[in-house]
């Protein structure tokens, strides 16, 4: 597969992580996505 255009979905189970602030970083060849996640 040389190029992909569309949606990709993946679930991450965070139930074993302690409460706090986490940062999710997703990288591809053409873009970067950063998101702050707060577990209460």
MDAnalysis code that builds the backbone (N, CA, C; Angstrom):
import MDAnalysis as mda
import numpy as np

u = mda.Universe.empty(120, n_residues=40, atom_resindex=np.repeat(np.arange(40), 3), trajectory=True)
u.add_TopologyAttr("name", ["N", "CA", "C"] * 40)
u.add_TopologyAttr("resid", np.arange(1, 41))
u.add_TopologyAttr("resname", ["UNK", "UNK", "UNK", "UNK", "UNK", "UNK", "UNK", "UNK", "UNK", "UNK", "UNK", "UNK", "UNK", "UNK", "UNK", "UNK", "UNK", "UNK", "UNK", "UNK", "UNK", "UNK", "UNK", "UNK", "UNK", "UNK", "UNK", "UNK", "UNK", "UNK", "UNK", "UNK", "UNK", "UNK", "UNK", "UNK", "UNK", "UNK", "UNK", "UNK"])
u.atoms.positions = np.array([
    [0.861, -1.183, 0.000],
    [0.000, 0.000, 0.000],
    [0.899, 1.235, 0.000],
    [0.862, 1.989, -1.061],
    [1.742, 3.147, -1.154],
    [1.124, 4.413, -0.582],
    [-0.201, 4.537, -0.634],
    [-0.848, 5.733, -0.104],
    [-2.216, 5.374, 0.430],
    [-2.575, 5.956, 1.566],
    [-3.871, 5.684, 2.177],
    [-4.588, 6.997, 2.399],
    [-5.828, 7.058, 1.972],
    [-6.651, 8.239, 2.199],
    [-7.980, 7.771, 2.753],
    [-8.291, 8.137, 3.985],
    [-9.541, 7.708, 4.594],
    [-9.450, 7.769, 6.098],
    [-10.311, 7.028, 6.754],
    [-10.370, 7.047, 8.214],
    [-9.770, 5.772, 8.784],
    [-9.143, 5.926, 9.917],
    [-8.591, 4.795, 10.653],
    [-9.040, 4.944, 12.097],
    [-9.582, 3.889, 12.669],
    [-10.078, 3.932, 14.040],
    [-9.398, 2.860, 14.865],
    [-8.963, 3.240, 16.055],
    [-8.345, 2.301, 16.977],
    [-8.733, 2.710, 18.388],
    [-9.197, 1.769, 19.189],
    [-9.571, 2.053, 20.569],
    [-8.409, 1.711, 21.483],
    [-8.197, 2.555, 22.485],
    [-7.134, 2.357, 23.458],
    [-7.783, 2.206, 24.822],
    [-7.497, 1.110, 25.508],
    [-8.048, 0.867, 26.837],
    [-7.162, 1.566, 27.867],
    [-7.713, 2.585, 28.523],
    [-6.960, 3.343, 29.514],
    [-7.422, 3.045, 30.932],
    [-8.206, 2.005, 31.119],
    [-8.774, 1.719, 32.439],
    [-7.714, 1.309, 33.466],
    [-6.575, 0.813, 33.036],
    [-5.518, 0.414, 33.968],
    [-4.558, 1.557, 34.305],
    [-4.741, 2.713, 33.681],
    [-3.872, 3.860, 33.934],
    [-4.407, 4.681, 35.103],
    [-3.522, 5.244, 35.918],
    [-3.984, 6.085, 37.030],
    [-4.549, 7.414, 36.521],
    [-5.326, 8.079, 37.376],
    [-5.872, 9.390, 37.043],
    [-4.729, 10.347, 36.752],
    [-4.959, 11.236, 35.795],
    [-3.924, 12.206, 35.459],
    [-4.112, 12.745, 34.061],
    [-3.119, 13.473, 33.604],
    [-3.132, 14.078, 32.277],
    [-2.141, 13.323, 31.399],
    [-2.601, 12.932, 30.224],
    [-1.773, 12.202, 29.261],
    [-1.834, 12.915, 27.922],
    [-0.830, 12.704, 27.112],
    [-0.788, 13.298, 25.786],
    [-0.676, 12.188, 24.752],
    [-1.592, 12.216, 23.791],
    [-1.613, 11.245, 22.699],
    [-0.986, 11.900, 21.478],
    [-0.047, 11.202, 20.864],
    [0.615, 11.715, 19.664],
    [0.546, 10.652, 18.581],
    [-0.030, 11.015, 17.447],
    [-0.154, 10.108, 16.306],
    [0.593, 10.734, 15.134],
    [1.510, 9.969, 14.567],
    [2.323, 10.465, 13.457],
    [2.073, 9.648, 12.202],
    [2.094, 10.329, 11.070],
    [2.086, 9.649, 9.775],
    [3.151, 10.324, 8.915],
    [3.295, 9.862, 7.707],
    [4.290, 10.460, 6.816],
    [3.979, 11.920, 6.503],
    [2.679, 12.269, 6.497],
    [2.278, 13.602, 6.051],
    [1.699, 14.487, 7.146],
    [1.419, 13.949, 8.316],
    [0.784, 14.773, 9.336],
    [1.118, 14.292, 10.743],
    [0.742, 15.130, 11.696],
    [0.937, 14.827, 13.109],
    [-0.302, 15.302, 13.857],
    [-0.773, 14.500, 14.808],
    [-1.957, 14.818, 15.600],
    [-1.593, 14.689, 17.073],
    [-1.891, 15.720, 17.856],
    [-1.635, 15.712, 19.292],
    [-2.936, 16.004, 20.025],
    [-3.179, 15.274, 21.098],
    [-4.411, 15.463, 21.874],
    [-4.109, 15.244, 23.351],
    [-4.639, 16.129, 24.195],
    [-4.501, 15.975, 25.642],
    [-5.681, 15.158, 26.149],
    [-5.392, 14.159, 26.978],
    [-6.419, 13.292, 27.556],
    [-6.341, 13.427, 29.069],
    [-7.483, 13.708, 29.700],
    [-7.548, 13.833, 31.152],
    [-8.371, 12.675, 31.694],
    [-7.748, 11.846, 32.531],
    [-8.452, 10.737, 33.172],
    [-8.837, 11.175, 34.574],
    [-10.137, 11.113, 34.862],
    [-10.636, 11.531, 36.183],
    [-11.025, 10.340, 37.005],
])
